[in-house]
Amino acid sequence: MGCMMSSRHVSTCQLFECPRGAVIALSVLIGLTAIAAPNVAVSGPPAAKVTVFATGFNNPRGLKFGPEGDLYVAEGGTGGPLSTDATPTTPALCTQVPDVGPYTGSPVGARISQVDKHGNRTTVIDNLPSSQTNAESGSLISGVADIAFIDDNLYAVFAGAGCSHGVVDIPNGVIRVNEDGTWKMVANLSAFQQANHVANPNPGDFEPDGTWYNMVAVDHDLFAVEPNHGEIVKISHNGAISRVIDISASQGHIVPSAMTFYKGNFYVGNLGVFPQVIGSSNIYKVTPGGQISIVTGGFDMVLGLAFDRKGRMYVLEMTSGNPAPVPFTGKVTRVNTSGTREIIADGLFFPTGMTLGHDGDLYVSNVGFGPPPVGLGQVLKIELPD
């Protein structure tokens, strides 16, 4: 979480910014709380059963089930020490990020994990790029943002790479993970954004390499959402990149973050800017042709969306009822087809991703940022009531 607050609104350069005082409060809470087994509260009928399904993650983010039934988890990783900023004797290697920059990074700090049905975690691939904001803004980490499958092939999207993140030789982009544990860059998203500007970027919060967040597979193409510039792009099977919609052009700097695909359309939730007006985050429908409309609103800092088999929508809020992130205030709300809402689970600790399992239950990345990175992240299982 991050940057020092000024009189103006700021948004999430690295998705997770908050007042410096909130960072201090967070560190105090971490010292007082048993992170490994949080007391996850639920409220309001129908309450769900929430359990810790798996542990040992480093800043867990997007998660998806693979074709064999195991769960795959993208991890932001552990950051790194490398800088591309100017020194007293050398110029900067590239444009740096304002406010929460300069970043430092590593080409080998992040990974993707695989979790079997018993909750056992193994590493699918590691030594992937990871970076972090400056210390004043909380040293907040990005790395692998999300994953998706096309047939049996695993793809991942980077958020923590690129020169502006301290990783000189690896851009933000989409990679394909090979069976032998190697990977290949499929699409260079850093280059695309630097060559194709959106209509309304935020100059005080601009990321030259972007900070990609969610990615979904539709037929044999991939679609990714980028919060800082505010756009959705399509990545074809041969790596060609095209813009589906410049969300900033019509909505301004709303920081679109969560994305899912349901019955022919994309559904997008936004994180918003900090300090946030409570209840100002919305759920948008985006057609494949790039038309956008608001479906429903009244949420806070949305970082996950899913639909169940009955067409009910689940909204993951990273924090709820607060103008800036506060631990143990994340929640999942079910929006019924009638439009009524039910709180399914609350008391979550900075959840950052959500997917629906083959068993009909939700799986949520918890402790997705904030505490020291090594091994404290979790995946929660939320057994949904009827």
Residue, then its C-alpha position, 0 to 999 in steps of 0.5 A: m500500500g502505498c504512497m504519501m497522501s497529498s490534497r489531491h486524489v491518487s490512484t494505485c500506481q502499483l494497485f495498492e496505495c494508501p496513506r502512510g499512516a495506514v501502512i504504519a497501522l498495518s505493520v502494527l496489526i501484523g505484529l499483533t495478529a496470527i497471520a497464518a490462521p486468521n479469524v475469518a468472520v462471516s456475516g449476514p445470511p447466508a453465511a459461508k464456511v471459510t477455511v484455509f485451503a493452502t498456505g506458503f505463498n508470496n503475495p498471491r494474486g490471480l488464480k485459476f484451475g487447470p485442466e487436470g483439476d489442480l489450482y494454479v496461483a500467480e504470486g507477486g513474489t519477493g521483490g528485489p534490489l535492482s534499480t534503474d534510477a539515476t545515481p550521482t554519477t549515471p543517468a536513469l536507464c529509463t523513465q521512472v514511476p512518480d509518487v511510489g517510485p523509483y521501484t527496485g526489482s529482480p528478474v527472478g523474484a516471483r513464481i507460479s504455484q500449483v495446489d492439489k486437492h489436498g492443499n499441498r503447494t508445489t512450484v510450477i515455475d520460479n525465477l520470474p520478475s518481481s519488483q517493489t515500490n519505494a520504502e516510503s510507500g510500503s515496498l509493495i510487491s508485484g510480479v506475476a499478476d494472473i494466469a490462464f489456460i488455453d487447452d493444456n497450455l499455461y499462460a501468465v501475465f507480468a505486472g512487476a517487470g520492465c525497466s521502470h520496475g527495475v527489471v531491465d531485460i524483461p518487459n511486462g507481457v504475456i508468457r507461455v510456460n513450457e512443460d520443461g519449466t522454461w518460459k517464452m514471451v508471447a506478447n510484449l505489453s510494455a512496448f504496446q502501451q508505450a506505443n499506444h497511449v490511452a486517452n486519459p492517463n493520470p500523469g501523477d500516477f503513471e506507470p510506463d510499463g503498466t501494472w496488469y492485473n487479471m487475464v482470462a482466456v476466451d476461445h483461443d485468445l487471451f484478454a488482460v485488464e490494466p488498471n493504471h492506464g485503464e484498458i482491456v487488450k486482446i492477445s491472440h494465439n500468435g501474440a498480436i495485441s489489440r485494444v478492446i477498449d480504452i476505459s479511460a476515454s469514457q470513465g476517466h481514471i477509475v483503475p479497472s482491476a478485476m475482470t471475468f468473462y460471462k455469457g459473451n461479455f466481460y465484467v470488470g470491477n474497479l479499485g478506484v483512487f485513494p482516499q476512496v469515496i465509500g461505495s464508489s466502486n462499480i461493476y461494468k459490462v464490456t462487450p467484445g466490441g468495446q461498449i461499456s455500461i454500469v451493471t451495479g455499484g456501491f462497492d469498495m476496491v473490487l479485486g475479484l469477480a466470478f459467476d456461479r452456475k445459477g448466474r449469481m455474481y460474486v464480488l470480492e472487495m479488498t477492503s470494505g467501508n473504509p476510504a483506504p485499505v484496512p486489514f480484516t475488512g475484505k469481503v465477498t458479496r453475492v449479487n443475485t439475479s434479482g439484484t438483491r445482495e448477500i454477504i457471503a464472507d467477510g473479515l478477509f485480510f487484503p484478498t487479491g484474487m478469486t475464482l470459482g472451483h469445479d466443486g462450485d465453491l470459491y477460492v480466494s487469494n488472502v494476505g495478498f500484500g502488506p506483510p513481509p512477503v515470504g510464505l504468509g499468503q494463503v488461499l481460502k476456500i469459501e463453501l457457498p450456501d445455496 
